[in-house]
């Protein structure tokens, strides 16, 4: 039997996400924007709730095309808020549009969002060595710094806990537990 991090349990969708995506270093701006959006949408909810809605999010948010999302108007936002396939929280939907606009600013300033965001781990994934789920922090100095800087730039739903979950998701940190088969593969 394959040994995984205990948080993904027996759910096949969770296991697939864990086995193929979580903790894998990613430098693609489109994916980085998608994950920033989904991590923000997750605030106050379980990650599996967001994963189950992910395909629909991709569809209704133009496959996370940041250029298109930055142009969304009140009519488009109103349409999204009527869509039961996403988390219909006005603040979260509005934050996606706001964040898209600031995401474009960062791309313009740094050449890519990846170049900007990966500076918080000096361009290299931080490999942690946690024995169990209880050892893994919900925030770090790096996520504190990221959160502070993103907020200063105008981003929404980027508190330090969200930022740390984001760092885990896009592989800026390897938080697979030591007994998980993915820890060694990603180290």
Secondary structure as the mmCIF struct_conf table of DSSP 4:
data_model
#
loop_
_struct_conf.conf_type_id
_struct_conf.id
_struct_conf.beg_label_comp_id
_struct_conf.beg_label_asym_id
_struct_conf.beg_label_seq_id
_struct_conf.end_label_comp_id
_struct_conf.end_label_asym_id
_struct_conf.end_label_seq_id
HELX_RH_3T_P HELX_RH_3T_P1 UNK A 6 UNK A 8
TURN_TY1_P TURN_TY1_P1 UNK A 9 UNK A 10
HELX_RH_AL_P HELX_RH_AL_P1 UNK A 12 UNK A 20
TURN_TY1_P TURN_TY1_P2 UNK A 21 UNK A 23
HELX_RH_AL_P HELX_RH_AL_P2 UNK A 29 UNK A 42
TURN_TY1_P TURN_TY1_P3 UNK A 43 UNK A 44
BEND BEND1 UNK A 45 UNK A 45
HELX_RH_AL_P HELX_RH_AL_P3 UNK A 47 UNK A 60
TURN_TY1_P TURN_TY1_P4 UNK A 61 UNK A 61
HELX_RH_3T_P HELX_RH_3T_P2 UNK A 62 UNK A 64
HELX_RH_AL_P HELX_RH_AL_P4 UNK A 66 UNK A 69
TURN_TY1_P TURN_TY1_P5 UNK A 70 UNK A 71
HELX_RH_AL_P HELX_RH_AL_P5 UNK A 74 UNK A 81
TURN_TY1_P TURN_TY1_P6 UNK A 82 UNK A 82
TURN_TY1_P TURN_TY1_P7 UNK A 84 UNK A 85
BEND BEND2 UNK A 86 UNK A 86
HELX_RH_AL_P HELX_RH_AL_P6 UNK A 90 UNK A 110
BEND BEND3 UNK A 111 UNK A 112
HELX_RH_AL_P HELX_RH_AL_P7 UNK A 113 UNK A 117
HELX_RH_3T_P HELX_RH_3T_P3 UNK A 118 UNK A 121
TURN_TY1_P TURN_TY1_P8 UNK A 122 UNK A 123
BEND BEND4 UNK A 124 UNK A 124
STRN STRN1 UNK A 126 UNK A 127
BEND BEND5 UNK A 131 UNK A 132
HELX_RH_3T_P HELX_RH_3T_P4 UNK A 133 UNK A 135
BEND BEND6 UNK A 136 UNK A 136
BEND BEND7 UNK A 138 UNK A 138
HELX_RH_AL_P HELX_RH_AL_P8 UNK A 141 UNK A 152
TURN_TY1_P TURN_TY1_P9 UNK A 153 UNK A 154
BEND BEND8 UNK A 156 UNK A 157
HELX_RH_AL_P HELX_RH_AL_P9 UNK A 160 UNK A 169
TURN_TY1_P TURN_TY1_P10 UNK A 170 UNK A 171
BEND BEND9 UNK A 172 UNK A 172
STRN STRN2 UNK A 173 UNK A 174
TURN_TY1_P TURN_TY1_P11 UNK A 178 UNK A 179
BEND BEND10 UNK A 180 UNK A 180
HELX_RH_AL_P HELX_RH_AL_P10 UNK A 181 UNK A 185
TURN_TY1_P TURN_TY1_P12 UNK A 186 UNK A 186
#
